Amino acid sequence: MSAQISLFTPIKLGSLELPNRIVMAPMTRNRAAEGDVPSDLIAEHYAQRASAGLIITEGSQVSQQGQGYPATPGIYTPQQVTGWRKVTDAVHAKDGHIFIQLWHVGRISHPSLQPEGALPVAPSAIKPAGEAVTYQGMQPFVEPHALELSEIPGIVEQFRVAAHNAKAAGFDGVEIHAANGYLLDQFLRDGTNHRDDEYGGALENRVRLLLEVIDAVSEAWETASIGVRISPENSFNDIHDSDPQNTFNYVAEHLSPLALAYLHVVEGEMMQGTKKLDYRQIRDRFSGIYMANCGYTLEKAQAALQAGNVDMVSFGALYIANPDLVERFARKAPLNKPDPETYYGGDAHGYTDYPFLEEEEALA
C-alpha cells in the first residue's frame, strides 16, 4: 500500500464515497426509550459523530428473542423503524453515512427479557458462565434452549425482516453481528456449537447459518451494502474455539466471494488487550475491504494502513468521548477521556455532553 494512504484518504464502500477511513464502532449504550425505540437523544448522539467516514450503530436486536440487555434499540416494530428514521435523517443532514448492526444475542439473555418468559436460544444447550443484565439487576445465566432444526429458518427470517426494516429506516447499509459471543458467533465456534447436524461439527456446517443470514439480508440490500463483524479470539460472553486461526481463516475465505461491503474484525482479546492470532492471514483470505478494531490509536491505525494490513479502522471508546474524533485526529489535538461510569444507561451525561474541540478552544 502506498505510504500516501492514511486515515484521511477517501474510500469507496459499495455505492458510498466515504470522506475518510475512520469508523465509529458499534457500542451498546442502553439508552433506548420505552418499547426499545431509538430516542431523540440517540439521534443527537449519532448526529454529533457524523464526520466519521462511517458510523456503525450499536447492536439492534432483530426480534425480542434476540434481546440480551435492557433498553437496547430494536429493529422489528414500526415504532422502532420510525425511531431509527430520526437517527438516519439526523446523520444524513450532516452528510454522514450510517449502517445499522443487526443483532441476535442467542444464549446471552435471560427469560425475563424473552417473549413469554421463554428460554434464550443457542446452537447447543450450554449455559454460559456469568450473569445476565436484566431490568431486575444481575441474574445468573440459564441453560439455553438448543434450537431445533425446524426453528433455524425462523432465525434467518428475523434477520431478513430486520434488513427490510433497516432499508425503511433510511440506513446506508447493515452490519451482521457475528462476533463477541452472540448467536452467530455461537454457531461459528466449537466451544458453543456441539451440534451433530448440518449446522454443527465441520467448519462448513458451523458457517452455514451465517451464510444463510447473509443470503436473506441480501434480499433487501446488495451485498456491497452488507458488512460482517467477527471476533476470532475474543472470549467475551464465555466463548472460545479450539482452533480460532483455522476457523476464522475459513470464515474469511467463504465470505470473500460474496462481494461484501467489508469484513470487520475485532483483533485480539477485547477484555485483556492481547493479540495472539495472525490477523494478516485473515486479511489475506478476504478480497474486500478489511476493517480492524480493538485498541487502535491514531498512530497504530496509520501504521497499519501504510503496511497494507487494514483498509479502515473502527474506534470505540475514543468515539464515546470525542464526537469530533476526525478533527482531533487531523489536528493531533488532545482527546477527551471517556467516563466508564456513564457507558451503559442514563441520560445525556456521558452521552451527548462531551465537548467539541471548538467549544474547548472558545473557553481557553
C-alpha positions in Angstrom: 0.0 0.0 0.0 1.2 3.5 -0.8 2.7 5.4 2.0 0.3 8.2 1.0 -2.7 6.2 2.1 -3.9 7.5 5.5 -7.0 7.6 7.7 -8.0 10.7 5.9 -7.8 9.2 2.4 -11.3 8.8 0.9 -12.6 5.3 0.2 -15.4 3.8 -1.9 -17.7 1.5 0.1 -20.2 0.0 -2.3 -22.0 3.0 -3.8 -20.9 5.2 -1.0 -18.0 7.7 -1.3 -16.6 7.9 2.3 -14.5 11.0 3.1 -12.2 9.2 5.4 -11.4 5.7 6.8 -12.3 6.5 10.4 -15.2 4.4 11.6 -17.4 4.8 14.7 -17.6 1.2 16.1 -20.8 -0.3 17.3 -21.2 0.2 21.0 -24.2 -0.7 23.2 -25.2 2.2 25.4 -28.6 1.1 26.8 -30.5 4.4 26.2 -33.5 3.3 24.1 -36.9 4.6 25.1 -40.0 2.5 26.1 -40.6 -0.2 23.6 -36.8 -0.3 22.8 -37.4 2.6 20.4 -34.4 4.8 19.5 -34.9 8.2 21.2 -34.2 11.7 20.2 -31.2 11.6 22.4 -29.8 8.7 20.4 -30.4 10.7 17.2 -28.4 13.6 18.7 -25.6 11.3 19.8 -25.0 9.8 16.3 -25.5 13.2 14.5 -22.7 14.6 16.7 -20.4 12.0 15.2 -21.4 12.3 11.6 -17.9 13.4 10.5 -16.8 9.7 10.7 -16.3 8.1 7.4 -18.9 5.6 8.5 -21.0 5.2 11.7 -22.0 1.6 12.7 -24.8 1.8 15.2 -25.0 -0.1 18.5 -26.4 -3.6 18.1 -30.1 -3.5 17.3 -31.9 -6.8 18.1 -33.8 -8.3 15.2 -36.5 -9.6 17.5 -37.5 -9.7 21.1 -35.9 -13.2 21.2 -32.7 -11.6 20.1 -32.5 -9.1 23.0 -30.0 -9.6 25.8 -29.9 -6.3 27.7 -32.3 -3.6 28.9 -33.0 -0.6 26.8 -31.2 -1.7 23.7 -33.0 -0.5 20.5 -34.7 -3.0 18.3 -35.4 -3.0 14.5 -38.5 -5.2 14.4 -41.5 -2.9 15.2 -42.9 0.0 13.3 -42.2 2.3 16.2 -38.5 1.2 16.2 -38.3 1.8 12.5 -39.7 5.3 13.0 -37.2 6.0 15.8 -34.3 4.9 13.7 -35.5 7.1 10.8 -35.0 10.1 13.1 -31.4 8.9 13.6 -30.6 8.4 9.9 -32.2 11.7 9.0 -30.1 13.5 11.6 -26.9 11.8 10.4 -27.6 12.4 6.7 -28.5 16.1 7.4 -24.8 16.4 8.4 -23.6 14.5 5.3 -22.8 11.4 7.3 -23.1 7.7 6.5 -24.6 5.1 8.8 -25.0 1.3 8.9 -27.1 -0.5 11.5 -25.7 -3.5 13.2 -28.2 -6.4 13.2 -28.0 -8.4 16.4 -29.3 -11.6 18.0 -27.7 -12.4 21.3 -28.6 -16.1 21.4 -27.9 -17.6 24.9 -26.6 -14.2 26.3 -30.1 -13.3 27.5 -32.5 -14.2 30.3 -36.1 -15.4 30.4 -37.2 -12.1 31.9 -36.2 -10.5 28.6 -37.7 -13.1 26.3 -41.2 -13.4 24.9 -43.5 -15.0 27.5 -40.5 -15.8 29.7 -39.1 -18.4 27.3 -35.6 -19.7 27.5 -32.9 -18.0 25.4 -31.9 -19.9 22.3 -28.5 -21.2 21.2 -26.9 -23.8 18.9 -26.5 -26.1 21.9 -27.8 -26.3 25.4 -24.6 -25.0 27.1 -25.1 -22.5 29.9 -22.6 -19.6 29.8 -20.7 -18.6 32.9 -21.6 -15.4 34.5 -24.7 -13.3 34.9 -27.3 -11.7 32.6 -28.1 -8.0 32.8 -31.8 -7.6 33.4 -34.3 -5.0 34.4 -34.3 -6.6 37.9 -30.5 -6.4 38.1 -27.9 -9.1 37.6 -29.2 -12.7 37.4 -27.4 -15.9 36.6 -27.5 -17.1 33.0 -29.7 -20.1 32.4 -29.2 -23.1 30.2 -30.5 -22.1 26.8 -32.8 -24.0 24.5 -30.9 -25.7 21.8 -32.5 -24.7 18.5 -34.3 -27.5 16.7 -33.5 -27.9 13.0 -37.1 -26.7 12.3 -36.5 -23.5 14.2 -33.4 -22.2 12.4 -35.3 -20.9 9.4 -37.2 -18.7 11.8 -33.9 -17.1 13.0 -32.9 -16.4 9.4 -36.4 -14.9 8.8 -35.8 -12.5 11.8 -32.7 -11.1 10.0 -34.5 -10.9 6.7 -37.3 -8.8 8.1 -34.9 -6.7 10.1 -32.9 -6.0 6.9 -36.0 -4.7 5.2 -36.9 -2.6 8.2 -33.4 -1.1 8.1 -34.0 -0.1 4.5 -37.3 1.5 5.5 -35.5 3.4 8.3 -33.1 5.0 5.8 -29.8 3.4 6.6 -27.0 3.2 4.1 -26.3 -0.4 4.8 -26.2 -3.1 7.5 -23.6 -4.9 9.5 -24.4 -8.5 10.6 -23.2 -9.1 14.1 -21.3 -12.4 14.1 -18.9 -11.5 17.0 -18.5 -11.3 20.7 -20.2 -14.4 21.8 -23.6 -13.7 20.4 -25.8 -16.1 18.4 -24.0 -16.3 15.0 -20.6 -16.4 16.8 -22.0 -19.2 19.0 -22.6 -21.2 15.8 -19.2 -20.5 14.4 -17.1 -21.6 17.4 -16.9 -25.2 18.5 -16.8 -24.3 22.2 -20.5 -23.4 22.0 -21.6 -25.4 19.0 -21.8 -29.1 19.8 -24.4 -29.9 17.2 -24.2 -33.1 15.1 -26.5 -31.9 12.2 -25.8 -29.8 9.2 -25.2 -26.7 11.4 -22.5 -28.3 13.6 -19.2 -30.2 13.5 -17.3 -29.4 10.4 -16.5 -25.8 9.6 -18.7 -25.8 6.5 -21.6 -26.6 8.8 -20.7 -24.1 11.5 -20.5 -21.3 9.0 -23.8 -22.3 7.3 -26.1 -20.1 9.4 -24.0 -17.0 8.9 -24.1 -17.6 5.1 -27.9 -18.2 5.2 -28.4 -14.9 7.1 -26.2 -13.0 4.6 -28.3 -14.5 1.8 -31.6 -13.5 3.5 -30.3 -9.9 4.2 -29.2 -9.6 0.6 -32.9 -9.7 -0.4 -33.1 -6.2 0.9 -29.6 -5.0 0.3 -27.0 -5.5 -2.3 -24.1 -7.4 -0.8 -21.9 -4.3 -1.3 -24.0 -2.7 1.4 -23.6 -5.6 3.9 -20.7 -5.8 6.4 -20.0 -8.7 8.7 -18.3 -8.4 12.1 -16.2 -11.3 13.7 -14.0 -11.6 16.7 -11.8 -14.6 16.3 -10.1 -14.8 19.7 -12.4 -12.6 21.9 -13.6 -14.6 24.9 -16.3 -12.1 25.9 -19.5 -13.9 26.9 -17.7 -17.1 27.8 -17.0 -18.2 24.2 -14.0 -20.0 22.8 -12.8 -22.1 19.8 -10.3 -24.9 19.8 -8.5 -23.5 16.7 -9.6 -19.9 16.1 -6.9 -19.2 13.4 -8.2 -22.1 11.2 -11.8 -21.4 12.0 -11.7 -17.7 11.0 -9.3 -18.2 8.1 -12.1 -20.4 6.8 -14.8 -17.9 7.6 -12.9 -15.2 5.7 -12.3 -17.4 2.7 -16.0 -18.2 2.5 -17.1 -14.6 2.9 -14.6 -13.3 0.3 -16.6 -14.3 -2.9 -19.7 -12.6 -1.7 -18.5 -9.0 -2.6 -19.5 -7.7 0.9 -19.1 -4.1 1.9 -16.4 -5.1 4.4 -15.2 -7.6 6.9 -15.0 -6.0 10.4 -12.6 -7.8 12.6 -12.1 -7.4 16.4 -8.4 -8.2 16.5 -7.5 -9.8 19.8 -8.9 -10.5 23.3 -11.0 -7.4 23.9 -11.1 -7.6 27.7 -7.4 -8.2 28.1 -6.0 -6.2 25.2 -3.9 -9.1 24.0 -3.5 -10.4 20.4 -2.2 -13.9 19.6 -3.6 -14.7 16.1 -2.0 -13.7 12.8 -4.7 -11.4 11.5 -2.8 -10.9 8.3 -3.8 -14.5 7.4 -7.5 -13.5 7.8 -7.0 -10.2 5.9 -5.3 -12.0 3.0 -8.1 -14.5 2.7 -10.7 -11.8 2.3 -10.6 -10.0 -1.0 -12.7 -7.0 0.0 -12.3 -4.1 2.5 -10.8 -5.2 5.8 -11.9 -3.1 8.8 -9.9 -3.6 12.0 -10.9 -2.8 15.6 -9.5 -3.2 19.1 -7.2 -0.9 20.8 -6.1 1.2 17.8 -4.7 4.7 18.3 -4.1 7.2 15.6 -0.5 6.1 15.3 -1.3 2.4 15.2 -4.0 2.9 12.7 -1.8 5.0 10.3 1.0 2.4 10.5 -1.4 -0.5 9.8 -2.9 1.3 6.8 0.6 2.1 5.4 1.7 -1.5 5.9 -1.4 -2.7 4.0 -2.7 -4.6 7.0 -6.1 -2.8 7.1 -8.3 -0.6 4.8 -10.3 1.1 7.5 -10.2 1.3 11.3 -13.1 1.5 13.8 -12.8 3.2 17.1 -14.9 2.5 20.2 -14.1 4.3 23.5 -12.4 7.2 21.7 -15.7 7.9 19.9 -17.7 7.8 23.2 -15.7 10.8 24.4 -14.8 12.6 21.2 -17.7 13.4 18.9 -15.3 15.2 16.6 -12.7 12.5 16.6 -11.9 13.1 12.9 -11.0 16.7 13.5 -9.0 15.9 16.6 -7.0 13.2 14.8 -6.4 15.6 11.8 -5.1 18.3 14.1 -3.4 15.9 16.5 -5.4 17.6 19.2 -5.8 16.3 22.8 -8.5 13.7 23.3 -11.3 13.7 25.9 -11.2 10.7 28.2 -14.3 8.6 28.3 -16.1 8.0 31.6 -16.9 4.3 32.1 -19.4 5.1 34.7 -21.7 6.6 32.0 -21.2 3.9 29.4 -24.4 2.0 30.0 -27.8 3.6 30.6 -28.6 7.0 31.9 -29.3 10.3 30.2 -27.3 12.9 28.2 -24.5 12.9 30.7 -21.6 11.0 29.3 -23.5 10.6 26.0 -24.1 13.8 24.3 -22.3 16.3 26.6 -18.7 15.6 25.7 -17.2 18.9 24.4 -16.2 19.5 20.8 -12.7 20.9 20.1 -14.2 24.3 19.1 -16.0 24.5 22.4 -12.8 23.9 24.3 -10.9 26.5 22.3 -13.6 29.0 22.9 -13.2 28.5 26.6 -9.4 28.6 26.5 
